[in-house]
Amino acid sequence: QVQLVESGGGLVQAGGSLRLSCAASGSIFSINVMGWYRQALGKQRELVATITNGGSTNYADSVKGRFTISRDDAKNTVYLQMNSLKPEDTAVYYCNARQWATFGNYWGQGTQVTVSS
């Protein structure tokens, strides 16, 4: 089992920045990919960014060049640096961890990001 706790959401004006954190605990040694997803009101949850245990990253087209995902293995934490925020980035952001060997798929509780125009 893996437990994920997000932090860092809040209210920011358009053009501003926020950094989200996701602290992992439990059976973290077998995590292969961690990522951030978001769900806006009335919409489906969508991929924002992922990072593998080898450091490879992947981004949604809508956030490329503005968001950066990174990880600190010593702290068992994944970050999402969000710059040049837009009102359409408003959503609940969820941290995700996947374990390929066990088909484990874990989610955090989510953190609200609101970007005002």
The 8 nearest C-alpha neighbors of each residue, nearest first, counted from 0:
[[1, 26, 25, 2, 103, 105, 27, 24],
 [2, 0, 25, 26, 24, 27, 105, 3],
 [1, 3, 24, 23, 25, 0, 4, 107],
 [4, 2, 23, 107, 22, 21, 106, 5],
 [5, 3, 22, 21, 107, 23, 2, 6],
 [6, 4, 21, 20, 110, 109, 107, 22],
 [7, 5, 20, 19, 8, 110, 21, 4],
 [6, 8, 19, 18, 20, 9, 17, 5],
 [9, 7, 112, 111, 110, 6, 19, 17],
 [10, 8, 112, 113, 111, 11, 7, 17],
 [9, 11, 113, 114, 112, 12, 8, 115],
 [10, 12, 114, 15, 115, 113, 9, 13],
 [13, 11, 115, 114, 15, 116, 14, 10],
 [12, 14, 85, 84, 116, 15, 115, 114],
 [15, 13, 83, 84, 12, 85, 16, 82],
 [14, 16, 13, 83, 84, 12, 11, 82],
 [15, 17, 82, 81, 84, 83, 14, 18],
 [18, 16, 81, 80, 19, 82, 7, 15],
 [19, 17, 80, 79, 7, 81, 20, 78],
 [18, 20, 7, 79, 78, 6, 8, 80],
 [19, 21, 78, 6, 5, 77, 7, 22],
 [22, 20, 5, 77, 76, 4, 3, 94],
 [21, 23, 76, 4, 3, 75, 20, 5],
 [24, 22, 3, 75, 2, 76, 21, 4],
 [25, 23, 2, 1, 27, 26, 3, 22],
 [24, 26, 1, 27, 0, 2, 23, 28],
 [27, 25, 1, 0, 28, 29, 24, 30],
 [26, 28, 30, 29, 25, 24, 1, 23],
 [29, 27, 26, 30, 25, 31, 98, 24],
 [28, 30, 27, 98, 31, 26, 100, 99],
 [29, 31, 98, 27, 97, 28, 32, 96],
 [32, 30, 98, 52, 51, 97, 29, 99],
 [33, 31, 51, 97, 50, 96, 30, 52],
 [34, 32, 96, 95, 50, 49, 51, 97],
 [33, 35, 49, 95, 48, 94, 50, 96],
 [34, 36, 94, 48, 47, 93, 95, 49],
 [35, 37, 46, 47, 93, 45, 92, 94],
 [38, 36, 92, 44, 91, 45, 93, 90],
 [37, 39, 44, 90, 91, 43, 42, 45],
 [38, 40, 90, 42, 41, 91, 89, 37],
 [41, 39, 42, 38, 90, 91, 43, 89],
 [40, 42, 39, 43, 38, 44, 90, 91],
 [43, 41, 39, 40, 38, 44, 45, 90],
 [44, 42, 38, 45, 41, 39, 40, 37],
 [43, 45, 38, 37, 36, 42, 46, 39],
 [46, 44, 36, 37, 43, 38, 47, 59],
 [45, 47, 36, 48, 59, 35, 37, 44],
 [46, 48, 36, 59, 35, 58, 45, 37],
 [49, 47, 58, 35, 57, 34, 46, 59],
 [48, 50, 34, 57, 56, 33, 35, 58],
 [51, 49, 56, 55, 33, 32, 54, 34],
 [52, 50, 32, 54, 53, 55, 31, 33],
 [51, 53, 31, 54, 32, 50, 30, 55],
 [54, 52, 51, 55, 50, 31, 32, 56],
 [53, 55, 51, 52, 50, 56, 69, 70],
 [56, 54, 51, 50, 53, 57, 52, 49],
 [57, 55, 50, 49, 54, 51, 58, 48],
 [56, 58, 49, 48, 50, 55, 59, 47],
 [59, 57, 48, 47, 63, 60, 62, 49],
 [58, 60, 47, 61, 62, 48, 46, 63],
 [59, 61, 63, 62, 58, 47, 64, 57],
 [60, 62, 59, 63, 58, 47, 65, 64],
 [61, 63, 65, 60, 66, 59, 64, 58],
 [64, 62, 60, 65, 58, 61, 66, 59],
 [63, 65, 66, 62, 67, 82, 61, 60],
 [64, 66, 82, 62, 63, 83, 81, 67],
 [67, 65, 81, 80, 62, 82, 64, 63],
 [66, 68, 80, 79, 69, 81, 65, 64],
 [69, 67, 79, 78, 80, 48, 66, 50],
 [68, 70, 78, 77, 67, 79, 71, 50],
 [69, 71, 77, 76, 78, 72, 68, 75],
 [72, 70, 76, 74, 73, 75, 77, 69],
 [71, 73, 75, 74, 70, 76, 77, 52],
 [74, 72, 71, 75, 76, 70, 77, 22],
 [73, 75, 76, 72, 71, 22, 70, 23],
 [76, 74, 72, 23, 73, 22, 71, 77],
 [77, 75, 22, 74, 21, 71, 70, 23],
 [76, 78, 70, 21, 69, 20, 71, 22],
 [79, 77, 20, 69, 19, 68, 70, 21],
 [78, 80, 68, 19, 18, 67, 81, 20],
 [79, 81, 18, 67, 66, 17, 78, 68],
 [80, 82, 66, 17, 16, 18, 79, 65],
 [83, 81, 16, 65, 84, 66, 15, 80],
 [84, 82, 14, 15, 65, 16, 85, 81],
 [83, 85, 14, 13, 82, 15, 16, 88],
 [84, 86, 13, 87, 88, 114, 14, 83],
 [85, 87, 114, 88, 89, 115, 116, 13],
 [86, 88, 89, 85, 114, 90, 84, 39],
 [89, 87, 86, 85, 90, 84, 114, 113],
 [88, 90, 113, 87, 112, 114, 86, 39],
 [91, 89, 39, 38, 112, 37, 92, 111],
 [90, 92, 111, 38, 110, 37, 109, 112],
 [91, 93, 37, 110, 109, 36, 90, 111],
 [94, 92, 109, 36, 35, 107, 37, 95],
 [93, 95, 35, 107, 106, 34, 21, 36],
 [94, 96, 106, 34, 33, 105, 35, 93],
 [97, 95, 33, 105, 32, 104, 30, 34],
 [98, 96, 104, 32, 103, 30, 31, 99],
 [97, 99, 30, 103, 31, 102, 100, 101],
 [98, 100, 102, 101, 97, 31, 103, 30],
 [101, 99, 98, 102, 103, 29, 31, 30],
 [100, 102, 103, 99, 98, 29, 97, 104],
 [103, 101, 99, 98, 100, 104, 97, 105],
 [102, 104, 98, 101, 97, 105, 99, 100],
 [105, 103, 97, 96, 102, 98, 106, 95],
 [104, 106, 96, 95, 97, 103, 1, 107],
 [107, 105, 95, 94, 3, 108, 93, 96],
 [106, 108, 3, 94, 4, 109, 93, 5],
 [107, 109, 106, 93, 4, 110, 5, 3],
 [110, 108, 93, 92, 107, 91, 5, 111],
 [109, 111, 92, 91, 8, 5, 6, 112],
 [110, 112, 91, 8, 90, 9, 92, 113],
 [113, 111, 8, 9, 89, 90, 91, 10],
 [112, 114, 89, 10, 9, 11, 115, 111],
 [115, 113, 86, 11, 12, 89, 13, 10],
 [114, 116, 12, 13, 86, 11, 113, 10],
 [115, 13, 86, 12, 114, 85, 14, 11]]
